[in-house]
């Protein structure tokens, strides 16, 4: 009869003995049904952001409506054109424009939002715009984030890693007792956690003053997973496998 299992949170491994088979059956069974090892395992992984969003803002205030529009349009055309030349796809750029009148002047404002998957290319584009257009444009610090696909990949990877660690633990426990690990009978995901990165307080006190690497670190995602598994114990460990 199996011994009652202790609380799962405190279990490292549990070997559950089987009822002894009849003498006539001992030699005919390759595995011993009911002999199980119960283990829990965990894993923790991280993934850096796979996207960055940068906004380029520009504007003009003139006494004539045409002059205000023309001033912004020339710079806007230059920004979009140079971004394309540096390899930014058309679908990764969004342009918005706003035209208004304030007292006796006309004000034209525009914003180009650019999504990057290549952070090196992002730096090249931002550096070029700042160099060529100077104070006539405002380039925002990059906002790093994860796409849903990248987040799902991290969740799958950490779960698979936890299952692998659990199987390895079960294998080591069986070897300790000279037994051979069999097939899995139960694998259950018990707990998953996700959290974002963080910057040490002494590095920077203001988000606006973070370096590029600090921003990437701050946007790094972390995930952990704990699983519980039950494996069959096949019997005596093969000596050849033990030597390997």
N, C-alpha and C positions, 0 to 999 in steps of 0.2 A: 504494500500500500504506500502511495506517495506521501511524503511529509508535507504538511501545509507550508505554502510559500510565504516568506516574510514580505513586508511591504515592498512594492516594486522600486521605490526610490532608493532603497537600501540594498537592493540585490546586485551583486557583481555577477554571480553565476550560480545556477542551481542544477545539480545532477539529480534527475528523478529516476530512481530504480524501477525496473519492471517486476511484475510477478514472475517467479521462477517457472519456466516451462517444464512440462513433464519430461522425464528422462529420455523417452523415445524421441522427443522433438528437438533436443538440444543440438544434435549433429546436423539436422536438416534445415535449420534456420540460418541464412547468411547474416541477417541483422536481428537485433533483439527488440521487438516491438515494445513501445512504452518507455524505452530508455531515452531520456531527453536531457538536453542542456538548455537552460533558460538564461539569457544574457540581455543586457542593455548596453547600448553604445551611442556615441554622439560624435558630432563633427561641427566645425565652425569654418566658414569661408568668407571671403570678401571679394568685392568686384568694384573696380573704379568706374566712374561715369563713362558712358559711351556717346554722349551728346553734349554740346555746349551752344548756348544761345547768346548772341551779341546784338545789341541795338545801336544803330548809328542815327543820331538825331541832328537835324539841321533846320535853320529857319532864316527868315528875312522880313524886315519891316521897311516898307517904302511908302512914299507919298502917292505913287501910282500903282494900280493893281498889277499891270503888266510887268512892271519892273520887279515887284516882289515875287511874282510867279517865275519870271525868267531867271532870277538869281538862284532860286532853289532848284529849278529844273536842271540847270547846267550841272550843279554839284551832284544832284540825284542821279543823273544819267552817268556821270563819271564813276560814282560809287558802284552802281549796278554793273557797269561795263568792266571795271577792273576786277570785281569779284568773279565774274564769269571767266575772265582771262586767267585767273588764278585757280580755276577748277571748281568753283561753287555752282552746283546745278541750279537751274532756274526755279525748280520747285522748292528749293531750300531758302528762297528769299521772298519776303512779304513786304510790300511797300504800302504805306498809308500816308495820306496827305490831308491837311486841314487848312482851309482858307478863311480868314475872318477880317473884319474891319474894326479898328480901335481908334476912336475919335477921327482925326483927319488922315490916318495912315492905314495901309493895308498890310496884314500880316499873313505870311505863308509859312507853314511848318510841315515837315515831313519826317518820317521815320522808316528806316530799312531794318527789318529783323532778319538776321541770317542764322541758320542752323548749321552747325559743323559737326561732322563725325571724325574729322582729322584735325587734331588740336594744333599740330604744326602748321597746317594750312591756315587755321584760324589766326595764329600769331602773325603770319605773313600778311594776311589781309588787313588786320588791325594796324600793324606797324606802317604799312603803305599808306593807308587813309590818313593816319595821324601825321605822317611825314609830308604828304602832298597837300592836304587840306587844312592842317593846323587847327587853329581855334575856331574855324568856321563850322566845324562839326564836333559833336560830342559822342565819343565811343564808350559805351558802357562796359564795365568789367564783365567778363564772361560768366554766365550762369550755367553751371554743370548739372547734369541730371541723367537719369537712367530711362531708357525706353521700356515699355511694358515687356517687350521680348527679352531684354537683358535681365530684368528683374525675375522673370519666370525661369530663365536659364540658371540663375544663381540658386533659386529655390530647388530646382531639380538636382543640381550638382551637389548641394549640401545634403540632400536626402540620400542620394546614392552613396556619398562618402560616409555617411553615418551607418548605412546598411553594411558597407564594406568593412568598417571598423568593428561592427558588431560580429560579423562572421569571423573576422580575424581573432577577436577575443574568444569566441566559442571554440575555435580551432585550437588555440593555445591552452584553453582549459582542458579540452579532451586529451591533448598530448601529455599534459601534466599527469593524467591518470592512465596513460597508455591506451587511450581509446581513439577511434577514428570517427571524424565528424561526418554525419550523413546529410540528407536533404533538409531544407527548411520546412518546418510545419506551420509556422506562424511568423509573420513580420508585421509589426504595428508601429506606425508613427505616433509617438506619444506627445511630443512638444516641438513646436517650431517658434523661433523668435527672429525678428528683423529689427535692425536699428541703423541709424546713420553714423557717419564719421564724426570726428570732433577734432578741434585744434587745441593743443595745450595752451592754457591761459597765458603763459609767459611769452608765447610767440607773437601774439597780436591781440589787442583789445578792441579793435575796430574792424568790422567786416570789410569796409572800403579799403583798408590798408593791407589786406591779405595778398600774399604773392600768388602766382599762378599755381605752384605746387601745393600751397596751403589750401587753395580753393578746391583743387582736385581731391586732396585728402579729406577735406570737410564734406565733400559730396560722395565719398566712397561708401558703399552699402555693405552691411555685414548681415550674415544669417547663420543661425545655428539650428541644429535638429537633433532630437533624441529619439531613438527607436528601441523597441523591445522585440526580441525574436526568440523563437523556440526551434531548436534543431534536433534532428534524430541522431542518436548515437549508434553507429553501425556495429561496434564491437572492438576487438583488439586492433590496434594500429598496425598496419603493414610495415614490417621492418625496413623494407626498401624505401618507402615514403618517409619513414622516420629519419633515415640517414640523409635524405635529401633536405 
